[in-house]
Amino acid sequence: MSSPADVDIHHDPEHGRYEARLPAPAGSPDGGAHAIGVLRYHREGDVVVIPSTVVIPEHRGHGVADALVHRALDDIAAAGATVRPDCWFVETWLRRHPDYQYLRWSE
């Protein structure tokens, strides 16, 4: 299983995604980390639209999606953008973290 401390969040702006990665086990033939969760996004001007956050089943319930959303929203805040949470998990996360409500896009 994973915990947020075990997970590295990698931002891939070219593909519009954040990946939660676990380090490869010692002696692994590929030598690289593998993704256990993904938050996808795209930009519409100064609005970042997040349509999905997915964590593979065996790593759910350990804070991986929370870590992905937290990192993405911190980056959105740093960029001076707002967020449109089309993903139910991001919508729920925002409701549970009122200190991030200022990032919510409004028409």
SULRA-V829169 format. One record per pair of residues at least 4 apart in sequence whose C-alpha atoms are under 6 Angstrom apart, sorted by sequence separation. I is the first residue (numbers start at 1). J is the second residue. D is the distance in Angstrom with one decimal. If there is no record, write none. Layout:
BEGIN
((I & J & D) (I & J & D))
END
This chain:
BEGIN
((43 & 47 & 5.7) (12 & 17 & 5.3) (43 & 48 & 4.5) (55 & 60 & 6.0) (76 & 81 & 5.4) (85 & 90 & 5.6) (12 & 18 & 5.9) (42 & 48 & 5.8) (43 & 49 & 6.0) (85 & 91 & 5.4) (11 & 18 & 4.5) (42 & 49 & 5.4) (10 & 18 & 5.6) (24 & 32 & 5.3) (41 & 49 & 5.5) (10 & 19 & 5.1) (24 & 33 & 4.6) (41 & 50 & 4.4) (9 & 19 & 5.6) (23 & 33 & 4.3) (40 & 50 & 6.0) (9 & 20 & 4.6) (22 & 33 & 5.4) (8 & 20 & 5.6) (21 & 33 & 5.9) (22 & 34 & 5.6) (40 & 52 & 5.6) (7 & 20 & 5.9) (8 & 21 & 5.1) (21 & 34 & 5.3) (39 & 52 & 5.9) (7 & 21 & 5.4) (21 & 35 & 4.3) (39 & 53 & 4.2) (7 & 22 & 5.2) (20 & 35 & 5.6) (21 & 36 & 5.8) (38 & 53 & 5.7) (20 & 36 & 5.7) (38 & 54 & 5.3) (20 & 37 & 4.9) (37 & 54 & 5.4) (19 & 37 & 5.7) (37 & 55 & 4.0) (19 & 38 & 4.6) (36 & 55 & 5.8) (18 & 38 & 5.6) (36 & 56 & 5.6) (83 & 103 & 5.8) (18 & 39 & 5.1) (82 & 103 & 4.7) (83 & 104 & 5.1) (84 & 105 & 5.4) (17 & 39 & 5.5) (82 & 104 & 5.6) (83 & 105 & 5.3) (17 & 40 & 4.4) (82 & 105 & 5.2) (16 & 40 & 5.8) (17 & 41 & 5.9) (16 & 41 & 5.2) (16 & 42 & 5.7) (47 & 81 & 5.8) (49 & 83 & 5.9) (46 & 81 & 5.0) (47 & 82 & 4.9) (48 & 83 & 4.7) (49 & 84 & 4.7) (50 & 85 & 5.2) (51 & 86 & 4.7) (52 & 87 & 4.9) (47 & 83 & 5.5) (50 & 86 & 5.6) (51 & 87 & 4.7) (50 & 87 & 6.0) (2 & 59 & 6.0) (1 & 59 & 5.8) (3 & 62 & 5.3) (4 & 63 & 5.7) (4 & 64 & 5.7))
END
